[in-house]
Amino acid sequence: MPPMSEFLTFLAAGALAQLVDGALGMAFGVVSAGILLALGLPPALASASVHYAETFTCGASGISHYFAGNVRKRLLLLLALPGLVGATIGAYVVSHVPAGWMKLALTPYLLGVGVFLILRGAKQARATDDNPAAPRWLGFVAGLADTIGGGGWSAINVTALIARGATPRIVVGTVHVAKCIVSAAASVSFLFHVGPPHIVSVGGLIVGGMVAAPFGALFARHVPARAMTWLAALAVLGLGLNNMAHAFG
């Protein structure tokens, strides 16, 4: 594929992934890493490239969410600080150990949480916690899983916090800002273990993601909490089924 065609392909992929990710709080890493793996990049280089791109795309999305009123500082610190540690360790692991087992290990969790959120969405009238807290282990586990599997930070954090009754738009916005910080830490670690990124793919993902970022933030602000809970549930179920298909296909 010529460099310009490859760049445009990743630009379109980055825009689509960021639009979904900005609205639901998840999917950019999984979609982007899947495309890179399909094109033949090794798992460690695919995960590294995605995190290089997410440092910029999540930054743009996070700024949009901040001005839309979707970010809470206490939750940001509770997620980002442990996430830095988990992401740094995860970058080392994925650079030296095959990543397939991690995706398989996450499958039961994703399927279970997806079903739980569908049931919760059917019952809840509205989310009431506009200033949620997070367990101290959550950011660490999400950061570790994200760098090992090429995605998972948002899926783990968003579903866990929404399941605790947090307002979806607050969760999505804050998780995005935290993801920018965690991705920057993972990128530094990947530079030492993997080396420079795949320039064309990372550039396309960054440009497409940054263009689409403001639209995802606006979508998150105006969609009802119940609808976002159901959308998040369907996205998580899709991730779990995708992992299962690759594991047993």
Salt bridges, closest charged atoms under 4 A:
GLU6 OE2 - HIS198 NE2 3.87
ASP21 OD2 - HIS176 NE2 2.51
GLU54 OE1 - LYS179 NZ 2.95
ASP146 OD2 - HIS51 NE2 2.44
ASP146 OD2 - LYS179 NZ 2.38
